[in-house]
Amino acid sequence: MTLTLLVGMLNLAFNVQRAKASGTIYIRADGSIEPPTAPMESVDNVTYTLTGNIEGSIVVERDNIVIDGVSHTVQGTGNGKGIDLSGRTDVKIKNVEIKTFEYGIWQQNSLNNSIYWSNITGNSYCGIFQTSDTTHTNIFGNNITTNNAIGIWLYGSDNSISGNNITSNGDGIWLEMCSGTAILENNITANSNDGIRLYLSSNCSVSGNNIIGHQHGIWLYESSNNSIYHNNLDNPIQVYDISWDYPQRTPSLNAWDNGSEGNYWSDYNGYDSDHDGIGDTPYFIDENNTDHYPLMGMFSSFNTSYGYAVDFVSNSSISDFSFNLSDIEVYPPEAILAFNVSGDSDTDGFLRVCIPKILINGSYVIMFDGEIITNITYPQVRELPCSNETYEYLYINYTHSEHTILINGTTTIPEFPSFLILPLFMTLTLLTIIICKRRHTRKSCSTSL
């Protein structure tokens, strides 16, 4: 009994030690974990899973691996680097909270790394930092908050920053000497200085972001040939170009619309006399920069399970979006697009919706709170003249409260969406190989008998 008790106590001590560790943990180039008592395990030297919280850093010396935090924490004391990816290629970091270091994640001479579904918070300088010799970083689906200086600071080219919540940092995103980087569909709000800084950066795309509640929404330093549209900007100073105050600096010249739609500007005071959701007059930024097609409402985009998105411009809040097909045994099947709109009661509401015709095409019916609406009713729906062979543009106007809108019509979505064809083909091929091997094995066995 005494021996059993001692063994149990040793096991308990070992488990407590693994549940929380202090100091630096290394993933060595040969796949080993040092120290071996660290709360991290891997059965294949590819996926490394945290089994407890870590009070210290992780230094990665191995390429082509996944670090899964399983919602555990890597915590520092205000200094150093939380996870060091210097010199690494194809490392994926997910589901981990990294906090209270100087730099949450550090990259130098790195390539093709991904950081997603993680919380990177409370670091004394920067949440995610990479030097100019690092390229092709993919940062998506993270919460990057309360980092004292900068949420994300990137040098280097061809990066992607998408679908992140970047809030309450010093600056939200800082691109320095970047080219070909995409900043897409992020919530960039309430950072104390600037939402996005472009410093000597060109040929970047900034689209579909909420850029709200900063000293400057977008700050520019000699950064031209960038494409900036479908963003929602609500800041005291929407855009600031350093050349405005320092004439010796080269002005930044950028495209602020895609040729038909621009950005939503909270201080735009123009009108929409033709009721198409686009302002009648341009939004003037400076003598070199103009949004020719300012949006009259905020932009939002909703993905469907078929790989196509439905875009809205509206002064309403849009919620409960869904897209479904009716009985698939009926051909062509009926598509049903549904969503709710809401706003301050008894005020005028509108939405401009862009629907890919592969989702809904041909004749369609618009139901507003269960009643059919047309171009001669109120609420009213009109097809806009910008509709083409690929997209259907509709404009619906109504009086605000909370309403449900359904758009029904036929669809040309194939029975098996195109993005499923390759996996289906691979699965069928694998099954065929397995069946053939089994038949061959049985035939060989029967012959030997």
Buried (B, 14 or more C-beta within 10 A) or exposed (E): EEEEEEEEEEEEEEEEEBEBBEEBBBBEEEBEBEEEEBBBEBEEBEEBBBBBBBBBBBBBBBBEBBBBBEEBBBBBEEEBBBBBBBBBBBBBBBBBBBBBBBBBBBBBBBBBBBBBBBBBBBBBBBBBBBBBBBBBBBBBEBBBBBBBBBBBBBBBBBBBBBBBBBBBBBBBBBBBBBBBBBBBBBBBBBBEBBBBBBBBBBBBBBBBBBBBBBBBBBBBBBBBEBBBBBBBBBBEEBBBBBBEEEEEBBBBBBBBBEEEBBBBBEEBEBEBEEBBBBBEEBBEBBEEBBBBBBBBBBBBBBEBEBEBBBBBBBBBBBEEBEBEBBEEEEEBBBBBBBBBBBBEEEEEBBBBBBBBBBBBBEEBEBBBEEEEBEEEEEBBBBEBEBBEEEBBBBBBBBEBBEBEBBBBBBBBBEEEBEEEEEEEEEEEEEEEEEEEEEEEEEEEEEEEE
